[in-house]
Every structure is written in C-alpha cells, then in structure tokens.
Amino acid sequence: MSSVDVVVIGGGPAGSTAATLLAQQGIRVELFERERFPRFHIGESLIPETYWVLKRLNMLPKMQQSHFVKKYSVQFVNARGKESAPFYFHDNKPHECSQTWQVVRSEFDTMMLNNAREHGVTVHEGTRVHDVLFDGARAVGVTVRAGDGAFRDVRAKVVVDASGQNGLISNRLQLRVWDPVLNKGAIWTYWEGAYRDEGRDEGATIVLQTPDRKGWFWYIPQHDDIVSVGVVAPFDHLFKGRGPFEQTYEEEVARCPAVRDRVANARRATGYFATKDYSYRAKEVAGDGWVLVGDAWGFLDPLYSSGVLLALKSGELAADAIAAGLAAGDTSAARLGAWGPGFNRGVDRMRRLVCEYYDGFSFGRFIQQYPHLRNTVTDLLIGDLFTDRVDEVWEPLESLYEADKRPIPSWNAAAAVADAPARANELYLPDDLSRRIV
C-alpha cells in the first residue's frame, strides 16, 4: 500500500487539469488512466474561455505551436439554409483569448496529459481504478489494477473522480440524474476534402439546423483537410425505428442541402460513430474526501461546444478547493464542494441557451430586435458563463415568446431523483477508425 495527497481517476482534460494545478503547488498527485494515450474521443471544438485555464496550465505555448486549426467564430444556418452573420469572438473581446482552436482530441488530450507529467504528476497509463475506498462516507483512496493484473491500494487525502461517463463515484452513490429535456443522441463521421471557408472563416464552427427542425449538424474543420460532421437530434428520432447508424446518418445528410452540398466532393475518412443519452448531471460535486469533475460530474448537450470548457473549469475550481482544503486540514464536502453552486449556475446559463435553440430561438431575429445585446450573446457563446452580467439577455429573449409560452425552467439536479443504474451513456465506435484520428 502507498499513499499520496491526491489521487486523480482519469487522464482526460478534467483530470489532467486538476492534477497539473495541484502539482504546481507542490501537492503529491498520482493519476491513473485505464487506457494508453493517444485514444479517440469526441468533442473537438474549443471555445475562447478555455484560454484562461490553458494559461494557468502553461499550455498556451504548446497550443500556439500546434497544427490545430485556429477558430475565430461560430456561425448558424437555419432550417431554410439561410446563414447568419458569423459571431466573431475578437469583435466582441479584442484580446488574444478570442482566438481558439479546433482540435483532434487524441492529440490534444495527449498534450494535456504529458503537460501534467512535466509539472510533476505521477501518471499511470493502462491502469484501471477498480474501486474507490471509503471509510464510512469519506473517500480515503483507491484500489487499482495494473496491466499485469496485480491489485494494490493507494491511500489519499482526496480522490478526484475524472473517470468520464463511467462516473465511478457517481454511479456508486447513485448521484447521476438525466436531464428531463435534453434527451438527445448523435451520429457522426469524418470527411476528407469537404468544403471549408477561407481566411478567418476557415476554422469556424458551423451549426446547421435540419430542415424539419428536429435537430442540427455540427461542422468542425480540423487539420490535415479533415472535417468532423455530426447530426444531433432527439433520441427517438435517431435511434427508434431507423436503420443502421450509417443509413440514418446518410438519410439526415440527404435531407439537409446545406450539409449535403458541403460534403458533396469529399470522401469519408472513418467509419460512423454514435452516442446516446447526452445530458446528465450529478446531484453533488463533492463529498468528504472526494470531488467530481468533467464528465464524471455531468455533460451538457454539445450545441455550443462547451464540453472541454466545463472539463477544464471544473478541474480548475476543484483543484483550487482541494489545495485550500489541504492547507487548512479540511477536506469535508462543504470545503471541497464550495465551488459547486456557482459552477452549476454557469452551466444552467448554457443549458438555457441550448433549450431555447431547440425551442425555436433565432439568433438573427433576436439580434435584429436587440442589437445592443449582440456582445452579450457572444459572451455566452464564448463560454463567459460564470458572471451574472450575462443574465440581461433573458428578459428581452422572453419578450419574443408566443403569448402562451412560459420561460424554460432551470433544472435543479440536486432535487431530482437519481437513476444512474437504470440508464447508460453509450458510445459506439467503428472498426475501421483511421490511425490519424486515433
């Protein structure tokens, strides 16, 4: 048996962020990752607010020297194929933080994990955390299983669960609650030689509404002439009474001229992927001796590409709380989870914008009616979620509602009934995944 200050379960962006920031303060951290990097992961589009966490991690020079496509804006295409004016981040906030990147996650995540090593984190790849050890209600360490099959216990003052959708602690304590509104799914693939704009629009994320308004496509340009293109729609629409994933995807592309035309002269670079049951949240962010970060805490619909931001931000907030708690000799739930309410409020803001879009919200119409709020809407799109200032958009937005429509209610996950054992977030990978993407 060994002991450290903090054990981190999972080497994705949330885990590597928390581990790096703790190690920077001289805290002994061991990170256990069940896979060996690089490994495939979805979620390729960063948003500008990731800049500030990347800066703390000393990752900015690595990103600036990378071959990742630079992203300056996001653009929306409505069900009729009409394109909005691009939302240029720099026009709203003239700072280098307003340029971000479209990343290949296998490469980005490997960079993040190696960065954790460089800052003093002891990283174990190919090592599965078999169980979290508890003394009563307090987490006190983990049992790990190495690649040779041997088990050993590692004691820790704090356990950070960054195990992604596996959610070791969340599942054990039945904390996961599925979003009652955002029950979506996605099917996607990668195209080589697909259309992309030029100049500062080359790396733009494009969100294209399907003609029947039941869903939308993401269109994310990457390096090596690859574009990630996926369709998101209600679970039942994509997965009930339809054919194989590839058939459903091709049918959706055929029905959406704005997407069909963009990939008409391209060839598929990989097989098809699918994931079900997108949005969920844990009822708590922390307990005595443990903290949840990233997808182990929750996931929000990918409409505004907030996934990596929420991973980095939760990792940062958790690391700061853990460092303060260790210094004070207090690793209680109250101390480790003090950041939870503010973080949840920020996620709620993005969730409301997502729900409004699915409920028919038009960015173009809104900006025409309230041009002075264009910058505030852009703030939300870049991920500036954790300030009350952006709440000024909601009352004007509600003024455009039909007479009988009520405001979209916030979702109190803490008061909901958890049902983690009853449902599972599933990811389906093709057999012919190219080595470039992996």
C-alpha positions as a Markdown table, in Angstrom:
| # | Residue | x | y | z |
|---|---|---|---|---|
| 1 | Met | 0.0 | 0.0 | 0.0 |
| 2 | Ser | 1.2 | 3.5 | -0.8 |
| 3 | Ser | -0.1 | 7.0 | 0.0 |
| 4 | Val | -0.2 | 10.4 | -1.7 |
| 5 | Asp | -2.0 | 13.7 | -1.1 |
| 6 | Val | -4.4 | 13.3 | -4.1 |
| 7 | Val | -5.4 | 10.5 | -6.4 |
| 8 | Val | -7.0 | 11.5 | -9.8 |
| 9 | Ile | -9.0 | 8.9 | -11.7 |
| 10 | Gly | -8.8 | 9.6 | -15.4 |
| 11 | Gly | -6.4 | 11.4 | -17.7 |
| 12 | Gly | -8.8 | 13.4 | -19.9 |
| 13 | Pro | -8.8 | 17.2 | -19.8 |
| 14 | Ala | -10.6 | 17.5 | -16.5 |
| 15 | Gly | -8.3 | 15.0 | -14.7 |
| 16 | Ser | -5.1 | 16.4 | -16.2 |
| 17 | Thr | -6.2 | 20.0 | -15.4 |
| 18 | Ala | -6.9 | 19.2 | -11.7 |
| 19 | Ala | -3.7 | 17.2 | -11.4 |
| 20 | Thr | -1.5 | 19.8 | -13.0 |
| 21 | Leu | -2.8 | 22.7 | -11.0 |
| 22 | Leu | -2.4 | 20.7 | -7.7 |
| 23 | Ala | 1.2 | 19.6 | -8.7 |
| 24 | Gln | 2.1 | 23.2 | -9.4 |
| 25 | Gln | 1.5 | 23.9 | -5.7 |
| 26 | Gly | 3.8 | 21.1 | -4.6 |
| 27 | Ile | 0.9 | 18.7 | -3.8 |
| 28 | Arg | 1.7 | 15.0 | -4.4 |
| 29 | Val | -0.6 | 13.7 | -7.1 |
| 30 | Glu | -0.9 | 10.3 | -8.7 |
| 31 | Leu | -3.2 | 10.0 | -11.8 |
| 32 | Phe | -4.5 | 6.7 | -13.0 |
| 33 | Glu | -5.7 | 6.3 | -16.6 |
| 34 | Arg | -7.2 | 3.0 | -17.7 |
| 35 | Glu | -6.2 | 3.5 | -21.4 |
| 36 | Arg | -3.0 | 4.3 | -23.1 |
| 37 | Phe | -2.9 | 7.6 | -24.9 |
| 38 | Pro | -3.4 | 8.6 | -27.6 |
| 39 | Arg | -7.0 | 7.4 | -27.6 |
| 40 | Phe | -10.1 | 8.5 | -29.5 |
| 41 | His | -12.6 | 11.0 | -28.0 |
| 42 | Ile | -15.3 | 13.2 | -29.4 |
| 43 | Gly | -15.6 | 16.9 | -28.5 |
| 44 | Glu | -13.1 | 18.7 | -30.8 |
| 45 | Ser | -14.2 | 22.3 | -30.8 |
| 46 | Leu | -12.8 | 24.6 | -28.1 |
| 47 | Ile | -14.4 | 27.9 | -27.1 |
| 48 | Pro | -12.5 | 31.0 | -26.1 |
| 49 | Glu | -12.9 | 30.9 | -22.4 |
| 50 | Thr | -10.7 | 27.8 | -22.3 |
| 51 | Tyr | -7.9 | 30.2 | -22.8 |
| 52 | Trp | -7.7 | 31.2 | -19.1 |
| 53 | Val | -7.3 | 27.7 | -17.8 |
| 54 | Leu | -4.9 | 26.8 | -20.5 |
| 55 | Lys | -2.8 | 29.8 | -19.5 |
| 56 | Arg | -2.7 | 28.6 | -15.9 |
| 57 | Leu | -1.6 | 25.1 | -17.1 |
| 58 | Asn | 1.2 | 26.6 | -19.2 |
| 59 | Met | -0.4 | 25.0 | -22.2 |
| 60 | Leu | -0.7 | 28.1 | -24.4 |
| 61 | Pro | 2.7 | 27.9 | -26.0 |
| 62 | Lys | 2.1 | 24.3 | -26.9 |
| 63 | Met | -1.3 | 25.2 | -28.4 |
| 64 | Gln | 0.1 | 28.2 | -30.3 |
| 65 | Gln | 2.9 | 26.0 | -31.8 |
| 66 | Ser | 0.5 | 23.2 | -32.7 |
| 67 | His | -1.0 | 22.4 | -36.1 |
| 68 | Phe | -4.6 | 22.7 | -34.8 |
| 69 | Val | -6.9 | 24.8 | -36.9 |
| 70 | Lys | -7.5 | 28.3 | -35.5 |
| 71 | Lys | -11.1 | 29.1 | -34.7 |
| 72 | Tyr | -12.3 | 32.8 | -34.7 |
| 73 | Ser | -16.1 | 32.5 | -34.8 |
| 74 | Val | -19.2 | 30.4 | -34.9 |
| 75 | Gln | -22.0 | 30.6 | -37.5 |
| 76 | Phe | -25.6 | 29.4 | -37.6 |
| 77 | Val | -27.5 | 28.2 | -40.6 |
| 78 | Asn | -31.3 | 27.9 | -40.2 |
| 79 | Ala | -33.7 | 25.3 | -41.4 |
| 80 | Arg | -34.2 | 27.2 | -44.7 |
| 81 | Gly | -30.4 | 27.2 | -45.3 |
| 82 | Lys | -30.0 | 30.9 | -44.5 |
| 83 | Glu | -26.7 | 31.7 | -42.9 |
| 84 | Ser | -26.3 | 34.1 | -40.0 |
| 85 | Ala | -23.5 | 36.6 | -39.9 |
| 86 | Pro | -20.6 | 35.0 | -38.2 |
| 87 | Phe | -20.2 | 35.7 | -34.4 |
| 88 | Tyr | -16.6 | 36.8 | -34.4 |
| 89 | Phe | -15.2 | 36.5 | -30.9 |
| 90 | His | -12.5 | 39.1 | -31.4 |
| 91 | Asp | -15.0 | 41.8 | -32.4 |
| 92 | Asn | -16.6 | 41.2 | -29.0 |
| 93 | Lys | -13.5 | 40.9 | -26.9 |
| 94 | Pro | -10.3 | 42.3 | -28.6 |
| 95 | His | -7.8 | 40.0 | -26.8 |
| 96 | Glu | -5.8 | 37.0 | -27.9 |
| 97 | Cys | -8.2 | 34.8 | -25.8 |
| 98 | Ser | -10.7 | 35.3 | -28.6 |
| 99 | Gln | -8.8 | 33.0 | -30.9 |
| 100 | Thr | -9.2 | 29.4 | -30.0 |
| 101 | Trp | -8.7 | 26.0 | -31.8 |
| 102 | Gln | -10.4 | 23.1 | -33.4 |
| 103 | Val | -8.5 | 20.1 | -32.0 |
| 104 | Val | -8.2 | 16.4 | -32.7 |
| 105 | Arg | -8.9 | 15.1 | -29.2 |
| 106 | Ser | -6.5 | 12.2 | -29.3 |
| 107 | Glu | -3.7 | 14.7 | -29.9 |
| 108 | Phe | -5.0 | 17.4 | -27.5 |
| 109 | Asp | -5.6 | 15.1 | -24.6 |
| 110 | Thr | -2.1 | 13.5 | -25.0 |
| 111 | Met | -0.6 | 17.0 | -24.9 |
| 112 | Met | -2.6 | 17.8 | -21.7 |
| 113 | Leu | -1.5 | 14.5 | -20.0 |
| 114 | Asn | 2.1 | 15.0 | -21.0 |
| 115 | Asn | 1.9 | 18.5 | -19.6 |
| 116 | Ala | 0.7 | 17.1 | -16.3 |
| 117 | Arg | 3.8 | 14.8 | -16.2 |
| 118 | Glu | 6.0 | 17.9 | -16.9 |
| 119 | His | 4.5 | 19.6 | -13.8 |
| 120 | Gly | 5.3 | 16.7 | -11.5 |
| 121 | Val | 2.2 | 14.5 | -11.7 |
| 122 | Thr | 2.9 | 10.8 | -11.4 |
| 123 | Val | 0.9 | 9.3 | -14.3 |
| 124 | His | 0.0 | 5.7 | -14.7 |
| 125 | Glu | -1.5 | 4.7 | -18.1 |
| 126 | Gly | -3.0 | 1.3 | -18.7 |
| 127 | Thr | -4.0 | 1.1 | -15.1 |
| 128 | Arg | -7.7 | 0.8 | -14.1 |
| 129 | Val | -9.1 | 2.0 | -10.9 |
| 130 | His | -11.1 | -1.0 | -9.7 |
| 131 | Asp | -12.8 | 0.7 | -6.8 |
| 132 | Val | -12.8 | 3.8 | -4.6 |
| 133 | Leu | -12.0 | 3.1 | -0.9 |
| 134 | Phe | -14.3 | 4.6 | 1.7 |
| 135 | Asp | -14.1 | 4.8 | 5.4 |
| 136 | Gly | -17.8 | 5.4 | 6.2 |
| 137 | Ala | -18.8 | 8.3 | 4.0 |
| 138 | Arg | -15.3 | 9.5 | 3.4 |
| 139 | Ala | -13.2 | 8.6 | 0.4 |
| 140 | Val | -9.7 | 7.5 | 1.5 |
| 141 | Gly | -8.1 | 6.1 | -1.6 |
| 142 | Val | -8.5 | 3.7 | -4.5 |
| 143 | Thr | -7.8 | 0.1 | -5.5 |
| 144 | Val | -6.0 | -0.1 | -8.8 |
| 145 | Arg | -5.4 | -2.9 | -11.2 |
| 146 | Ala | -2.2 | -2.6 | -13.3 |
| 147 | Gly | -1.7 | -4.1 | -16.7 |
| 148 | Asp | -0.2 | -7.2 | -15.2 |
| 149 | Gly | -3.4 | -7.9 | -13.3 |
| 150 | Ala | -2.0 | -7.1 | -9.9 |
| 151 | Phe | -4.2 | -5.2 | -7.4 |
| 152 | Arg | -2.9 | -2.6 | -5.0 |
| 153 | Asp | -4.4 | 0.1 | -2.7 |
| 154 | Val | -3.3 | 3.7 | -2.9 |
| 155 | Arg | -4.4 | 5.9 | 0.1 |
| 156 | Ala | -5.1 | 9.6 | -0.5 |
| 157 | Lys | -6.5 | 12.5 | 1.4 |
| 158 | Val | -8.6 | 13.4 | -1.6 |
| 159 | Val | -9.9 | 11.4 | -4.6 |
| 160 | Val | -10.7 | 13.3 | -7.7 |
| 161 | Asp | -13.1 | 11.4 | -10.0 |
| 162 | Ala | -12.4 | 12.4 | -13.5 |
| 163 | Ser | -13.4 | 9.0 | -14.9 |
| 164 | Gly | -15.7 | 10.4 | -17.6 |
| 165 | Gln | -19.0 | 8.8 | -18.3 |
| 166 | Asn | -18.0 | 5.8 | -16.2 |
| 167 | Gly | -18.6 | 8.0 | -13.2 |
| 168 | Leu | -17.2 | 5.6 | -10.6 |
| 169 | Ile | -18.3 | 7.6 | -7.5 |
| 170 | Ser | -21.4 | 9.0 | -9.1 |
| 171 | Asn | -22.6 | 5.5 | -10.0 |
| 172 | Arg | -21.6 | 4.0 | -6.7 |
| 173 | Leu | -23.5 | 6.7 | -4.7 |
| 174 | Gln | -26.3 | 6.9 | -7.3 |
| 175 | Leu | -25.8 | 10.6 | -7.9 |
| 176 | Arg | -26.3 | 10.8 | -11.7 |
| 177 | Val | -29.5 | 12.5 | -12.9 |
| 178 | Trp | -30.5 | 12.6 | -16.5 |
| 179 | Asp | -31.7 | 15.8 | -18.0 |
| 180 | Pro | -35.5 | 15.7 | -18.4 |
| 181 | Val | -35.5 | 17.9 | -21.5 |
| 182 | Leu | -32.2 | 17.2 | -23.3 |
| 183 | Asn | -32.6 | 13.6 | -24.2 |
| 184 | Lys | -30.6 | 13.6 | -27.4 |
| 185 | Gly | -28.2 | 11.5 | -29.4 |
| 186 | Ala | -25.7 | 11.9 | -32.1 |
| 187 | Ile | -24.3 | 10.2 | -35.2 |
| 188 | Trp | -21.1 | 11.4 | -36.8 |
| 189 | Thr | -18.2 | 10.7 | -39.1 |
| 190 | Tyr | -15.1 | 12.5 | -40.5 |
| 191 | Trp | -14.7 | 13.7 | -44.1 |
| 192 | Glu | -11.6 | 14.5 | -46.1 |
| 193 | Gly | -11.7 | 17.2 | -48.7 |
| 194 | Ala | -15.1 | 18.7 | -47.5 |
| 195 | Tyr | -15.8 | 22.4 | -48.2 |
| 196 | Arg | -14.3 | 24.9 | -45.8 |
| 197 | Asp | -14.4 | 28.7 | -45.9 |
| 198 | Glu | -11.3 | 30.9 | -46.4 |
| 199 | Gly | -9.5 | 33.4 | -44.3 |
| 200 | Arg | -10.6 | 33.8 | -40.7 |
| 201 | Asp | -13.7 | 31.9 | -41.5 |
| 202 | Glu | -11.8 | 28.7 | -42.4 |
| 203 | Gly | -11.9 | 27.3 | -38.8 |
| 204 | Ala | -15.4 | 28.5 | -37.9 |
| 205 | Thr | -17.7 | 26.0 | -36.2 |
| 206 | Ile | -20.9 | 25.9 | -38.2 |
| 207 | Val | -24.2 | 24.9 | -36.6 |
| 208 | Leu | -26.8 | 23.9 | -39.3 |
| 209 | Gln | -30.4 | 23.3 | -38.4 |
| 210 | Thr | -32.1 | 20.4 | -40.1 |
| 211 | Pro | -35.0 | 21.3 | -42.5 |
| 212 | Asp | -37.5 | 19.6 | -40.3 |
| 213 | Arg | -36.1 | 21.4 | -37.2 |
| 214 | Lys | -35.8 | 18.2 | -35.3 |
| 215 | Gly | -32.1 | 18.5 | -34.9 |
| 216 | Trp | -28.9 | 20.1 | -36.1 |
| 217 | Phe | -25.5 | 19.3 | -37.6 |
| 218 | Trp | -22.1 | 20.3 | -36.3 |
| 219 | Tyr | -19.4 | 21.1 | -38.9 |
| 220 | Ile | -15.9 | 21.4 | -37.5 |
| 221 | Pro | -12.8 | 21.9 | -39.7 |
| 222 | Gln | -9.7 | 20.2 | -38.5 |
| 223 | His | -6.1 | 20.0 | -39.7 |
| 224 | Asp | -5.0 | 17.5 | -42.4 |
| 225 | Asp | -8.1 | 18.5 | -44.5 |
| 226 | Ile | -10.4 | 16.7 | -42.2 |
| 227 | Val | -13.9 | 17.9 | -41.2 |
| 228 | Ser | -16.0 | 16.5 | -38.3 |
| 229 | Val | -19.7 | 16.4 | -39.3 |
| 230 | Gly | -22.3 | 15.1 | -36.9 |
| 231 | Val | -26.1 | 15.2 | -36.5 |
| 232 | Val | -27.7 | 15.7 | -33.1 |
| 233 | Ala | -31.5 | 15.1 | -32.6 |
| 234 | Pro | -33.9 | 13.6 | -30.1 |
| 235 | Phe | -33.1 | 10.1 | -29.1 |
| 236 | Asp | -36.3 | 8.6 | -30.5 |
| 237 | His | -35.9 | 10.4 | -33.8 |
| 238 | Leu | -32.3 | 9.0 | -34.4 |
| 239 | Phe | -32.5 | 5.6 | -32.8 |
| 240 | Lys | -36.0 | 4.2 | -32.8 |
| 241 | Gly | -37.5 | 2.6 | -35.9 |
| 242 | Arg | -34.5 | 3.6 | -38.0 |
| 243 | Gly | -31.9 | 1.5 | -39.8 |
| 244 | Pro | -28.2 | 1.2 | -39.0 |
| 245 | Phe | -26.3 | 4.3 | -37.9 |
| 246 | Glu | -24.7 | 4.8 | -41.3 |
| 247 | Gln | -28.1 | 4.7 | -43.0 |
| 248 | Thr | -29.7 | 7.1 | -40.6 |
| 249 | Tyr | -26.7 | 9.5 | -41.0 |
| 250 | Glu | -26.8 | 9.4 | -44.8 |
| 251 | Glu | -30.6 | 10.0 | -44.7 |
| 252 | Glu | -30.1 | 13.0 | -42.5 |
| 253 | Val | -27.4 | 14.4 | -44.7 |
| 254 | Ala | -29.5 | 13.9 | -47.8 |
| 255 | Arg | -32.4 | 15.9 | -46.2 |
| 256 | Cys | -30.1 | 18.8 | -45.3 |
| 257 | Pro | -28.9 | 20.6 | -48.5 |
| 258 | Ala | -26.6 | 22.9 | -46.6 |
| 259 | Val | -24.7 | 19.9 | -45.3 |
| 260 | Arg | -25.1 | 17.7 | -48.4 |
| 261 | Asp | -23.5 | 20.4 | -50.6 |
| 262 | Arg | -20.6 | 20.9 | -48.2 |
| 263 | Val | -19.6 | 17.2 | -48.3 |
| 264 | Ala | -20.6 | 16.5 | -51.9 |
| 265 | Asn | -17.0 | 16.4 | -53.2 |
| 266 | Ala | -15.5 | 14.8 | -50.1 |
| 267 | Arg | -14.8 | 11.2 | -49.1 |
| 268 | Arg | -15.3 | 9.7 | -45.7 |
| 269 | Ala | -12.1 | 9.2 | -43.7 |
| 270 | Thr | -13.5 | 6.9 | -41.0 |
| 271 | Gly | -16.5 | 4.8 | -40.1 |
| 272 | Tyr | -19.6 | 6.0 | -38.3 |
| 273 | Phe | -19.9 | 6.8 | -34.6 |
| 274 | Ala | -23.0 | 7.1 | -32.3 |
| 275 | Thr | -23.7 | 8.1 | -28.8 |
| 276 | Lys | -27.0 | 8.1 | -26.9 |
| 277 | Asp | -28.5 | 10.0 | -23.9 |
| 278 | Tyr | -26.4 | 13.1 | -23.9 |
| 279 | Ser | -27.2 | 15.4 | -20.9 |
| 280 | Tyr | -26.9 | 14.5 | -17.2 |
| 281 | Arg | -25.6 | 15.9 | -14.0 |
| 282 | Ala | -24.6 | 14.7 | -10.6 |
| 283 | Lys | -26.6 | 15.8 | -7.6 |
| 284 | Glu | -23.4 | 16.9 | -5.8 |
| 285 | Val | -20.0 | 18.0 | -6.9 |
| 286 | Ala | -18.1 | 16.8 | -3.8 |
| 287 | Gly | -18.3 | 14.8 | -0.6 |
| 288 | Asp | -16.0 | 14.1 | 2.3 |
| 289 | Gly | -12.6 | 13.4 | 0.6 |
| 290 | Trp | -13.9 | 13.3 | -3.0 |
| 291 | Val | -14.7 | 15.6 | -5.9 |
| 292 | Leu | -16.3 | 15.0 | -9.3 |
| 293 | Val | -15.0 | 16.9 | -12.4 |
| 294 | Gly | -15.7 | 16.8 | -16.1 |
| 295 | Asp | -17.9 | 14.1 | -17.5 |
| 296 | Ala | -17.8 | 12.3 | -14.2 |
| 297 | Trp | -19.9 | 15.2 | -12.8 |
| 298 | Gly | -22.0 | 15.9 | -15.9 |
| 299 | Phe | -22.4 | 16.6 | -19.6 |
| 300 | Leu | -24.3 | 19.2 | -21.4 |
| 301 | Asp | -25.7 | 18.9 | -25.0 |
| 302 | Pro | -22.8 | 19.7 | -27.4 |
| 303 | Leu | -24.6 | 22.5 | -29.3 |
| 304 | Tyr | -22.3 | 25.3 | -28.1 |
| 305 | Ser | -19.1 | 23.1 | -27.8 |
| 306 | Ser | -18.9 | 23.7 | -24.0 |
| 307 | Gly | -17.7 | 20.2 | -23.1 |
| 308 | Val | -13.9 | 20.9 | -22.9 |
| 309 | Leu | -14.5 | 24.3 | -21.2 |
| 310 | Leu | -16.6 | 22.6 | -18.5 |
| 311 | Ala | -14.0 | 19.9 | -18.0 |
| 312 | Leu | -11.2 | 22.5 | -17.7 |
| 313 | Lys | -13.2 | 24.8 | -15.5 |
| 314 | Ser | -14.4 | 22.1 | -13.1 |
| 315 | Gly | -10.9 | 20.8 | -12.9 |
| 316 | Glu | -9.6 | 24.2 | -12.1 |
| 317 | Leu | -12.2 | 25.0 | -9.5 |
| 318 | Ala | -11.8 | 21.6 | -7.9 |
| 319 | Ala | -8.0 | 21.9 | -7.7 |
| 320 | Asp | -8.2 | 25.3 | -6.0 |
| 321 | Ala | -10.7 | 24.0 | -3.5 |
| 322 | Ile | -8.6 | 20.9 | -2.8 |
| 323 | Ala | -5.4 | 23.0 | -2.3 |
| 324 | Ala | -7.2 | 25.3 | 0.1 |
| 325 | Gly | -8.7 | 22.4 | 1.9 |
| 326 | Leu | -5.4 | 20.5 | 2.3 |
| 327 | Ala | -3.7 | 23.7 | 3.6 |
| 328 | Ala | -6.5 | 24.1 | 6.2 |
| 329 | Gly | -6.6 | 20.5 | 7.1 |
| 330 | Asp | -10.3 | 20.4 | 6.0 |
| 331 | Thr | -11.3 | 18.0 | 3.2 |
| 332 | Ser | -15.0 | 18.0 | 4.1 |
| 333 | Ala | -17.8 | 18.0 | 1.5 |
| 334 | Ala | -18.5 | 21.7 | 2.3 |
| 335 | Arg | -14.9 | 22.7 | 1.7 |
| 336 | Leu | -14.2 | 20.7 | -1.4 |
| 337 | Gly | -17.6 | 21.5 | -3.0 |
| 338 | Ala | -17.8 | 25.2 | -2.2 |
| 339 | Trp | -17.4 | 25.9 | -5.9 |
| 340 | Gly | -20.4 | 23.8 | -6.9 |
| 341 | Pro | -23.3 | 26.3 | -6.7 |
| 342 | Gly | -21.5 | 28.9 | -8.9 |
| 343 | Phe | -20.5 | 26.3 | -11.4 |
| 344 | Asn | -24.0 | 25.0 | -11.6 |
| 345 | Arg | -25.3 | 28.5 | -12.2 |
| 346 | Gly | -22.9 | 28.9 | -15.1 |
| 347 | Val | -23.9 | 25.5 | -16.6 |
| 348 | Asp | -27.6 | 26.5 | -16.2 |
| 349 | Arg | -27.0 | 29.6 | -18.4 |
| 350 | Met | -25.5 | 27.5 | -21.2 |
| 351 | Arg | -28.3 | 24.9 | -20.7 |
| 352 | Arg | -31.0 | 27.5 | -21.1 |
| 353 | Leu | -29.4 | 28.8 | -24.3 |
| 354 | Val | -29.4 | 25.2 | -25.6 |
| 355 | Cys | -33.0 | 24.7 | -24.7 |
| 356 | Glu | -34.0 | 28.0 | -26.2 |
| 357 | Tyr | -32.4 | 27.0 | -29.5 |
| 358 | Tyr | -34.2 | 23.7 | -29.5 |
| 359 | Asp | -37.4 | 25.6 | -28.8 |
| 360 | Gly | -37.1 | 27.8 | -31.8 |
| 361 | Phe | -34.8 | 30.6 | -30.7 |
| 362 | Ser | -33.4 | 32.6 | -33.7 |
| 363 | Phe | -30.1 | 34.4 | -33.1 |
| 364 | Gly | -30.7 | 36.5 | -36.2 |
| 365 | Arg | -34.1 | 37.7 | -35.1 |
| 366 | Phe | -33.0 | 38.4 | -31.6 |
| 367 | Ile | -30.0 | 40.5 | -32.7 |
| 368 | Gln | -32.3 | 42.4 | -35.1 |
| 369 | Gln | -34.6 | 43.2 | -32.3 |
| 370 | Tyr | -31.9 | 43.9 | -29.7 |
| 371 | Pro | -28.7 | 44.8 | -31.5 |
| 372 | His | -27.2 | 46.2 | -28.2 |
| 373 | Leu | -27.2 | 42.7 | -26.8 |
| 374 | Arg | -25.1 | 41.1 | -29.6 |
| 375 | Asn | -22.0 | 41.3 | -27.5 |
| 376 | Thr | -23.7 | 39.7 | -24.5 |
| 377 | Val | -25.0 | 36.8 | -26.7 |
| 378 | Thr | -21.5 | 36.4 | -28.0 |
| 379 | Asp | -20.2 | 36.3 | -24.4 |
| 380 | Leu | -22.4 | 33.3 | -23.8 |
| 381 | Leu | -21.2 | 31.6 | -27.0 |
| 382 | Ile | -17.6 | 32.0 | -26.0 |
| 383 | Gly | -18.3 | 30.5 | -22.6 |
| 384 | Asp | -18.3 | 33.5 | -20.3 |
| 385 | Leu | -20.9 | 31.8 | -18.2 |
| 386 | Phe | -19.9 | 32.4 | -14.6 |
| 387 | Thr | -21.0 | 36.1 | -14.3 |
| 388 | Asp | -24.4 | 37.5 | -13.5 |
| 389 | Arg | -23.9 | 40.2 | -16.1 |
| 390 | Val | -24.9 | 37.9 | -19.0 |
| 391 | Asp | -28.4 | 37.4 | -17.4 |
| 392 | Glu | -29.5 | 40.6 | -19.1 |
| 393 | Val | -30.4 | 38.6 | -22.2 |
| 394 | Trp | -33.2 | 36.5 | -20.7 |
| 395 | Glu | -35.9 | 39.1 | -20.2 |
| 396 | Pro | -35.6 | 40.5 | -23.8 |
| 397 | Leu | -35.5 | 36.9 | -25.1 |
| 398 | Glu | -38.7 | 36.1 | -23.3 |
| 399 | Ser | -40.3 | 39.2 | -24.9 |
| 400 | Leu | -40.2 | 37.3 | -28.2 |
| 401 | Tyr | -42.1 | 34.3 | -26.9 |
| 402 | Glu | -45.6 | 33.4 | -28.1 |
| 403 | Ala | -48.3 | 34.6 | -25.7 |
| 404 | Asp | -48.9 | 31.1 | -24.2 |
| 405 | Lys | -45.2 | 30.2 | -23.8 |
| 406 | Arg | -43.6 | 30.0 | -20.4 |
| 407 | Pro | -39.9 | 30.6 | -19.7 |
| 408 | Ile | -37.8 | 27.5 | -19.8 |
| 409 | Pro | -37.4 | 26.4 | -16.2 |
| 410 | Ser | -34.0 | 25.8 | -14.6 |
| 411 | Trp | -33.1 | 22.3 | -13.8 |
| 412 | Asn | -32.5 | 21.5 | -10.1 |
| 413 | Ala | -30.5 | 18.3 | -10.4 |
| 414 | Ala | -29.9 | 18.2 | -6.7 |
| 415 | Ala | -33.6 | 17.8 | -6.1 |
| 416 | Ala | -34.2 | 15.3 | -8.8 |
| 417 | Val | -34.3 | 11.5 | -8.3 |
| 418 | Ala | -31.0 | 9.9 | -9.5 |
| 419 | Asp | -31.3 | 7.0 | -11.8 |
| 420 | Ala | -27.8 | 6.2 | -12.8 |
| 421 | Pro | -28.1 | 2.4 | -12.6 |
| 422 | Ala | -31.1 | 2.4 | -14.9 |
| 423 | Arg | -29.5 | 4.1 | -17.9 |
| 424 | Ala | -26.2 | 4.2 | -19.6 |
| 425 | Asn | -24.4 | 6.6 | -21.8 |
| 426 | Glu | -23.2 | 4.5 | -24.7 |
| 427 | Leu | -20.5 | 5.2 | -27.3 |
| 428 | Tyr | -20.3 | 3.1 | -30.5 |
| 429 | Leu | -17.0 | 3.1 | -32.5 |
| 430 | Pro | -16.4 | 1.8 | -35.9 |
| 431 | Asp | -13.9 | -1.0 | -36.6 |
| 432 | Asp | -12.1 | 1.0 | -39.4 |
| 433 | Leu | -11.2 | 4.0 | -37.3 |
| 434 | Ser | -8.2 | 5.6 | -39.0 |
| 435 | Arg | -4.9 | 5.8 | -37.2 |
| 436 | Arg | -4.7 | 9.6 | -37.9 |
| 437 | Ile | -7.8 | 10.2 | -35.8 |
| 438 | Val | -6.7 | 7.7 | -33.1 |
